[in-house]
Amino acid sequence: MNQKPKVLAPAGYFDSLQAAIDAKADSIYFGVGSLNMRKSSSSFEITDLFKIAQICQENGVETNLTLNSVIYDEEIKIMKEVIDMAKDAKITAIIAHDMATIQYAREKGIKIHISTQANVSNTDAVRYYSQFSDLVVLARELSLEQVSNIVKNIEKDNIRGPSNNLVTIETFIHGALCSAISGKCYMSLDHYNKSANRGECSQSCRRKYKVIEEETNKELLLDNKYIMSLKDLCTIGQIDKLVSAGIKVFKIEGRARSPEYVYAVTKAYKEAIDAVYENTYTKEKIDAWIEELSNVYNRGFWHGGYYMGNQTDIWSGAHGSIAKEKKTYIGKATNFFSKLNVAEFLLHSHKVKIGDKILVIGPTTGVIKTKVTSLYTDKKVTQAIKGEKVAIAIEKKVRRNDKLYLIEKNDR
């Protein structure tokens, strides 16, 4: 079987970055400042580039900086400054589709990955971009057959990038989908003067709408008023087919999503890929992975999505997440006793008791998900309440000011 595909995980801040590393992501992608498609949700600043690069280099993880928004003349200077700094920080590659960004990155000798915003949908488009890039992220709307044909044509036609290696194909495998072609949507710009192509999407498609007949002004009754809100793509049950198609990089959507989402999704897909190569990829495992994925942010799953030619059951029918679990903030870490593997927390709200599921999240810690097996205040107790300091046994190191969350069933 061919070489294992890499899993490319999203990171919106340092806690998500660490979560991706802990889940064994091969590479991460992230944005800084204003020139990326998730600038409203990105907490990274340009000055964080060196720290991000250092953390990833120490963990053997590749770094992909997204500079994939439309660039205007007045932004050329800042775009060049970001690329210069990325070069100095030894960032692995720039994700871009604006030719100004591509050309300058090329001049600076930094690798370029062609963004899905370029809407590459055929072999000739791959051939064109091969003069700039060794990797192309295909348009999201292609079927698996179309993707497979492009991969075969790259090999047949010997289409090579600047490194003289065959062009690598990357596709999205999980996460939110835009109702417009490869994200080229203008609803947000029209409604709120916030361009989705500039990283400012207000997610107009995720809202409820009425359908009214013009002549009579009568409203058409709908069983789902979220008429443009797509479910999330989920391909955990088709990983064997995606591997066979020759896709080399599996990309997870979600730079705006939580660290526990990044950890759970990355971990599930890494395990699924390993299972394919170990011949242990079974329905029982797939069902278990889907259960884990359903516990973190999702709008419902469109299994297989465009890849499998599915045209039904694609609308979410709900506002926001329908995850089976929800988290509630209850306190902060005040100390960690490494010899005992015990963390001390000050509870700011709610109570915590034996048997509860908890999350600990921090920029260096990443994500720790565990069950409470013991509790101590000034003595051994079965529960602790708001205002108390409580010690909880936790295997992984916790840092001061890490946030503590209670995980509960989501009854929505």
C-alpha positions as CSV (number, residue, x, y, z in Angstrom):
1,M,0.0,0.0,0.0
2,N,1.2,3.6,-0.7
3,Q,2.6,5.9,2.0
4,K,0.2,6.9,4.8
5,P,-1.6,10.2,4.2
6,K,-0.7,13.0,6.5
7,V,-3.3,14.5,8.8
8,L,-3.4,18.3,8.7
9,A,-5.1,19.7,11.8
10,P,-6.4,23.3,12.5
11,A,-5.1,25.5,15.2
12,G,-6.7,28.8,16.3
13,Y,-4.6,29.4,19.3
14,F,-1.9,27.7,21.4
15,D,-4.3,25.3,23.3
16,S,-5.6,24.0,20.0
17,L,-2.0,23.8,18.7
18,Q,-1.0,21.6,21.6
19,A,-4.2,19.5,21.3
20,A,-3.3,18.8,17.6
21,I,0.2,17.8,18.6
22,D,-1.0,15.5,21.4
23,A,-3.4,13.8,19.0
24,K,-0.4,13.1,16.7
25,A,-1.2,15.5,13.8
26,D,1.4,15.4,11.1
27,S,1.0,19.1,10.4
28,I,-1.0,22.0,11.5
29,Y,-2.4,25.1,9.7
30,F,-3.1,28.4,11.2
31,G,-3.6,32.1,10.5
32,V,-2.1,35.3,11.9
33,G,-3.4,38.8,11.9
34,S,-5.9,39.8,9.2
35,L,-4.8,38.1,6.0
36,N,-6.4,34.7,6.5
37,M,-9.9,33.3,6.0
38,R,-10.6,33.0,9.7
39,K,-9.3,36.3,10.9
40,S,-12.3,36.9,13.2
41,S,-11.5,33.7,15.1
42,S,-7.7,33.7,15.0
43,S,-6.0,34.6,18.2
44,F,-2.5,34.3,16.8
45,E,-0.5,37.4,16.1
46,I,2.3,37.8,13.7
47,T,4.8,37.9,16.6
48,D,3.7,34.4,17.5
49,L,5.2,32.9,14.4
50,F,8.5,32.0,15.9
51,K,6.9,30.4,19.0
52,I,4.5,28.4,16.8
53,A,7.4,27.2,14.6
54,Q,9.6,26.3,17.6
55,I,6.9,24.3,19.3
56,C,6.1,22.4,16.1
57,Q,9.7,21.8,15.2
58,E,10.4,20.3,18.6
59,N,7.5,17.9,18.1
60,G,8.3,17.0,14.4
61,V,5.1,18.7,13.2
62,E,5.0,20.7,9.9
63,T,3.6,24.3,9.9
64,N,1.3,25.7,7.2
65,L,0.5,29.5,7.4
66,T,-2.8,30.5,5.8
67,L,-2.5,33.7,3.7
68,N,-5.4,32.8,1.6
69,S,-7.6,35.8,1.6
70,V,-8.0,38.3,-1.3
71,I,-5.2,40.8,-1.1
72,Y,-5.7,44.5,-1.9
73,D,-3.0,47.0,-2.9
74,E,-2.9,48.6,0.5
75,E,-2.2,45.2,2.0
76,I,0.8,44.2,-0.1
77,K,3.2,45.6,2.4
78,I,1.9,43.7,5.3
79,M,1.6,40.5,3.2
80,K,5.3,40.7,2.4
81,E,6.2,41.4,6.0
82,V,4.3,38.3,7.1
83,I,6.0,36.1,4.5
84,D,9.4,37.6,5.4
85,M,8.8,36.7,9.0
86,A,7.5,33.2,8.1
87,K,10.6,32.6,6.1
88,D,12.8,33.7,9.1
89,A,10.8,31.5,11.5
90,K,11.2,28.5,9.1
91,I,7.5,28.0,8.6
92,T,7.0,24.9,6.4
93,A,4.7,26.4,3.8
94,I,2.2,29.2,2.9
95,I,-1.3,28.4,1.9
96,A,-2.4,30.9,-0.7
97,H,-4.5,31.5,-3.9
98,D,-3.9,35.3,-4.6
99,M,-1.2,35.5,-7.2
100,A,0.5,38.4,-5.4
101,T,1.0,36.2,-2.4
102,I,2.0,33.2,-4.5
103,Q,4.5,35.2,-6.5
104,Y,6.2,36.9,-3.4
105,A,6.4,33.6,-1.5
106,R,8.0,32.1,-4.6
107,E,10.5,34.9,-4.7
108,K,11.4,34.4,-1.0
109,G,11.9,30.6,-1.6
110,I,9.2,29.5,0.8
111,K,6.9,26.6,-0.2
112,I,3.4,27.3,-1.4
113,H,0.3,25.2,-1.0
114,I,-2.5,26.2,-3.4
115,S,-5.6,26.9,-1.3
116,T,-9.1,25.4,-2.0
117,Q,-10.1,29.0,-2.7
118,A,-8.4,28.6,-6.1
119,N,-11.2,26.1,-6.9
120,V,-8.9,23.6,-8.6
121,S,-11.2,21.1,-10.2
122,N,-9.3,19.4,-13.0
123,T,-5.9,18.1,-14.1
124,D,-5.0,21.1,-16.3
125,A,-5.5,23.5,-13.4
126,V,-3.2,21.3,-11.3
127,R,-0.7,21.4,-14.2
128,Y,-0.9,25.3,-14.2
129,Y,-0.3,25.6,-10.5
130,S,2.5,23.1,-10.5
131,Q,4.9,25.8,-11.7
132,F,4.4,27.4,-8.2
133,S,3.5,24.6,-5.9
134,D,4.2,20.9,-5.0
135,L,0.8,20.6,-3.3
136,V,-2.8,21.6,-4.3
137,V,-5.9,21.6,-2.1
138,L,-8.7,20.5,-4.5
139,A,-12.1,22.1,-4.6
140,R,-14.4,20.7,-2.0
141,E,-17.2,19.8,-4.4
142,L,-15.4,17.1,-6.4
143,S,-16.5,13.5,-6.2
144,L,-14.1,10.8,-5.1
145,E,-13.9,9.5,-8.7
146,Q,-12.9,13.0,-9.9
147,V,-10.2,13.3,-7.2
148,S,-8.9,9.8,-8.0
149,N,-8.7,10.7,-11.8
150,I,-6.7,13.8,-11.0
151,V,-4.3,11.8,-8.9
152,K,-3.9,9.2,-11.7
153,N,-3.4,11.9,-14.3
154,I,-0.7,13.6,-12.3
155,E,1.2,10.3,-12.3
156,K,0.4,9.5,-16.0
157,D,1.4,13.0,-17.2
158,N,4.3,13.2,-14.8
159,I,3.1,16.6,-13.4
160,R,5.8,17.8,-11.0
161,G,6.2,20.8,-8.8
162,P,9.2,23.1,-8.1
163,S,10.9,20.4,-6.0
164,N,10.7,18.0,-9.0
165,N,8.4,15.7,-7.0
166,L,5.0,14.7,-8.3
167,V,2.3,17.2,-7.2
168,T,0.6,16.2,-4.0
169,I,-3.2,16.3,-3.6
170,E,-4.8,17.5,-0.4
171,T,-8.5,17.3,0.4
172,F,-10.8,18.2,3.3
173,I,-12.1,15.1,5.2
174,H,-14.0,16.6,8.1
175,G,-15.8,19.7,9.3
176,A,-17.9,22.6,8.3
177,L,-19.0,23.1,4.6
178,C,-19.8,26.3,2.9
179,S,-23.0,26.4,0.8
180,A,-21.1,28.3,-1.9
181,I,-18.5,26.8,-4.3
182,S,-15.2,26.4,-2.4
183,G,-16.2,29.1,0.0
184,K,-16.6,31.8,-2.7
185,C,-19.7,33.3,-1.0
186,Y,-21.0,36.9,-1.2
187,M,-24.0,36.7,1.2
188,S,-22.1,38.0,4.2
189,L,-20.7,40.9,2.1
190,D,-24.2,41.8,0.8
191,H,-26.0,41.5,4.1
192,Y,-23.4,43.0,6.5
193,N,-20.5,44.4,4.4
194,K,-18.3,41.6,5.8
195,S,-16.6,39.6,3.0
196,A,-16.2,35.8,3.5
197,N,-13.4,36.0,1.0
198,R,-11.6,38.4,3.4
199,G,-12.0,36.2,6.5
200,E,-15.1,38.0,7.9
201,C,-17.9,35.6,7.1
202,S,-21.0,36.4,9.3
203,Q,-22.4,32.9,8.4
204,S,-25.6,34.2,6.9
205,C,-26.3,30.7,5.6
206,R,-26.5,29.4,9.2
207,R,-29.7,31.4,10.0
208,K,-33.4,30.6,9.7
209,Y,-35.2,31.8,6.6
210,K,-38.8,32.0,5.5
211,V,-39.9,31.2,2.0
212,I,-42.7,33.6,0.9
213,E,-44.6,33.4,-2.4
214,E,-44.4,36.9,-4.1
215,E,-47.9,37.1,-5.6
216,T,-49.9,36.0,-2.6
217,N,-47.5,36.8,0.2
218,K,-48.2,33.4,1.6
219,E,-45.4,31.6,3.5
220,L,-44.5,28.2,2.5
221,L,-44.3,25.9,5.5
222,L,-41.0,24.2,5.9
223,D,-40.0,21.3,8.1
224,N,-36.5,22.9,8.2
225,K,-36.0,26.7,8.2
226,Y,-32.2,26.3,8.0
227,I,-32.5,26.0,4.2
228,M,-28.8,26.9,3.5
229,S,-27.0,25.4,6.5
230,L,-25.1,22.3,5.5
231,K,-24.2,19.5,7.9
232,D,-20.6,18.9,8.6
233,L,-18.6,16.7,6.3
234,C,-17.6,13.4,7.9
235,T,-15.6,10.8,6.1
236,I,-14.5,8.5,8.9
237,G,-16.5,5.7,7.3
238,Q,-14.8,6.2,3.9
239,I,-11.2,6.6,4.9
240,D,-10.2,3.4,3.1
241,K,-11.6,4.7,-0.1
242,L,-9.9,8.1,0.3
243,V,-6.6,6.3,0.9
244,S,-7.1,4.2,-2.2
245,A,-7.8,7.3,-4.2
246,G,-4.2,8.4,-3.6
247,I,-4.9,11.6,-1.6
248,K,-1.7,12.4,0.4
249,V,-2.9,15.0,2.9
250,F,-6.2,14.8,4.8
251,K,-7.3,18.2,6.0
252,I,-9.6,18.8,9.0
253,E,-11.7,22.0,9.0
254,G,-12.0,24.0,12.2
255,R,-9.6,26.8,13.1
256,A,-12.5,28.5,14.9
257,R,-13.4,25.4,16.9
258,S,-12.4,24.3,20.4
259,P,-9.2,22.5,21.5
260,E,-11.3,19.4,22.4
261,Y,-12.7,19.3,18.9
262,V,-9.2,19.5,17.4
263,Y,-8.0,16.7,19.7
264,A,-11.0,14.4,19.2
265,V,-11.2,14.8,15.4
266,T,-7.4,14.5,14.8
267,K,-7.2,11.5,17.1
268,A,-10.1,9.7,15.4
269,Y,-8.8,10.2,11.9
270,K,-5.2,9.2,12.8
271,E,-6.5,6.0,14.3
272,A,-8.7,5.4,11.2
273,I,-5.8,5.7,8.9
274,D,-3.6,3.4,11.0
275,A,-6.5,0.9,11.0
276,V,-6.6,0.9,7.2
277,Y,-2.9,0.2,7.0
278,E,-3.1,-2.5,9.7
279,N,-6.2,-4.2,8.1
280,T,-8.2,-3.6,11.2
281,Y,-10.6,-1.0,9.8
282,T,-14.0,-2.3,10.8
283,K,-17.6,-1.2,11.1
284,E,-17.3,-1.5,14.9
285,K,-14.4,0.9,15.0
286,I,-16.1,3.3,12.6
287,D,-19.2,3.4,14.8
288,A,-17.0,4.1,17.9
289,W,-15.2,6.9,16.1
290,I,-18.5,8.4,15.0
291,E,-19.6,8.3,18.6
292,E,-16.5,10.2,19.7
293,L,-16.9,12.7,16.9
294,S,-20.5,13.3,17.9
295,N,-19.4,14.4,21.4
296,V,-17.6,17.5,20.1
297,Y,-18.9,20.5,18.0
298,N,-20.9,19.4,14.9
299,R,-24.0,20.4,13.0
300,G,-24.8,16.8,12.2
301,F,-22.8,14.7,9.8
302,W,-23.1,14.4,6.1
303,H,-21.3,11.0,5.8
304,G,-19.1,10.9,2.7
305,G,-20.3,14.2,1.4
306,Y,-19.6,15.2,-2.1
307,Y,-17.0,12.5,-2.4
308,M,-19.6,9.7,-2.4
309,G,-22.1,11.6,-4.5
310,N,-24.5,11.9,-1.7
311,Q,-27.3,14.4,-2.4
312,T,-29.6,13.8,0.5
313,D,-29.6,14.4,4.2
314,I,-27.2,17.4,3.9
315,W,-29.1,20.2,5.8
316,S,-28.4,20.6,9.5
317,G,-31.8,21.7,10.7
318,A,-30.4,23.3,13.8
319,H,-28.6,26.5,14.9
320,G,-25.1,25.8,16.1
321,S,-23.7,22.6,17.5
322,I,-25.8,19.4,18.2
323,A,-22.9,17.7,20.0
324,K,-23.9,15.1,22.5
325,E,-21.8,16.7,25.1
326,K,-21.4,20.2,26.4
327,K,-18.7,21.8,28.6
328,T,-19.3,24.3,31.4
329,Y,-16.5,26.4,32.9
330,I,-16.2,25.7,36.6
331,G,-12.7,26.9,37.7
332,K,-9.0,27.4,37.3
333,A,-5.9,25.4,38.2
334,T,-3.9,26.9,41.1
335,N,-1.2,24.3,41.5
336,F,0.1,20.9,40.3
337,F,1.9,18.4,42.5
338,S,3.9,16.4,40.0
339,K,5.1,13.7,42.5
340,L,1.5,12.8,43.2
341,N,0.0,13.6,39.8
342,V,-2.6,15.8,41.5
343,A,-3.9,19.2,40.3
344,E,-5.5,21.8,42.6
345,F,-8.4,23.9,41.3
346,L,-10.3,26.8,42.7
347,L,-14.0,26.3,41.8
348,H,-15.6,29.5,40.4
349,S,-19.0,28.0,39.7
350,H,-21.0,24.8,40.0
351,K,-19.9,21.7,41.9
352,V,-17.8,18.7,40.9
353,K,-18.3,15.2,42.2
354,I,-16.8,11.7,42.0
355,G,-17.6,10.2,38.6
356,D,-17.9,13.5,36.7
357,K,-16.2,13.9,33.4
358,I,-14.0,16.9,33.2
359,L,-11.8,18.8,30.7
360,V,-8.7,20.8,31.5
361,I,-7.6,23.2,28.8
362,G,-4.5,25.5,28.6
363,P,-2.2,27.0,26.0
364,T,0.7,24.7,27.0
365,T,-1.3,21.8,28.4
366,G,-3.6,21.5,25.4
367,V,-6.6,19.3,26.3
368,I,-6.9,16.7,29.1
369,K,-10.2,14.8,29.2
370,T,-10.7,12.5,32.3
371,K,-13.1,11.2,34.9
372,V,-12.9,12.3,38.5
373,T,-11.9,9.3,40.6
374,S,-10.9,11.1,43.8
375,L,-11.5,14.5,45.4
376,Y,-9.8,16.3,48.3
377,T,-10.5,19.6,50.0
378,D,-8.9,19.6,53.5
379,K,-10.1,16.0,53.6
380,K,-11.3,13.2,51.2
381,V,-14.8,14.2,49.9
382,T,-17.3,13.0,47.3
383,Q,-18.0,16.5,46.0
384,A,-16.7,20.0,46.1
385,I,-18.7,23.3,45.6
386,K,-18.2,26.8,44.3
387,G,-15.5,28.7,46.3
388,E,-13.6,25.6,47.4
389,K,-10.2,24.5,46.5
390,V,-10.2,20.9,45.4
391,A,-7.4,18.4,44.5
392,I,-8.1,16.0,41.6
393,A,-5.8,13.2,40.5
394,I,-4.8,13.8,36.8
395,E,-2.1,11.8,35.0
396,K,-0.9,14.6,32.7
397,K,0.8,17.8,33.9
398,V,-1.5,20.8,34.6
399,R,-0.4,24.4,34.6
400,R,-1.6,27.3,36.8
401,N,-4.5,29.2,35.2
402,D,-5.5,26.2,33.1
403,K,-9.3,26.2,32.8
404,L,-11.4,23.4,34.3
405,Y,-14.7,22.4,32.6
406,L,-17.4,20.0,33.6
407,I,-18.6,17.8,30.7
408,E,-22.3,17.1,30.7
409,K,-24.9,15.5,28.4
410,N,-26.2,18.0,25.9
411,D,-30.0,17.8,26.0
412,R,-30.7,20.2,23.2
